[in-house]
Amino acid sequence: MFVDPAPEAIGSYPPKEPILTPGQPSPYGGPMPPTFPPDLQAPPTREPKWIKNGTYMTVRASTFDAGAWDRRSLGEQEHVVGRPKVSGQPLDAPDDPNAPITDPN
């Protein structure tokens, strides 16, 4: 993401819309509205001046029921992800862990 901390540039950023709103059913079965870890920082209201003309990366934290995932068969897991677990190739390519990873057809 290219960053410009000028107020007029920030006004042109896409609006931040909530993913979930009160009254909407929770897609992941958690509390509504969702709760976040206490040490998770709130998004800033403006970009810091030191970042002008720079870039940075953000990280998204998602909830995931690892137990339910682990109970799925290997074939189901590969179908959901769209790639074999060992080779990482697309499902429509040969499952060869020594071949370079290709794009799906």
C-alpha positions, 0 to 999 in steps of 0.5 A: 500500500502506498502511503501519503499522510496528507489529510487530503490524501487520507480522505481519498482512501476507501471507506472502512466498512464494518464486516459484521454489524450488531444483529447480523449472525456471526459466520464463525460462531463466536460472540456478536459483536466479535471480541478482539485481543486486548493488546490489539491496537485500534487503527490509526486515524491518520498516517504518521508523517515519517511514512510519506511516500513509503509503503508498509504491510499489514497483518490480518488476524483471523479466528480459526477452529483448528480442531475441526480442520484437523478432523477433516480428511486430507482429501477434504483439506486439499479440496478446500485449499485447492492444492495438495498438502505436500507439493502445493501444486494446483489440483489440476496439475501433476502432484509433483513436489519437485516441480516448480509451483504453477498457476491453476489452469 
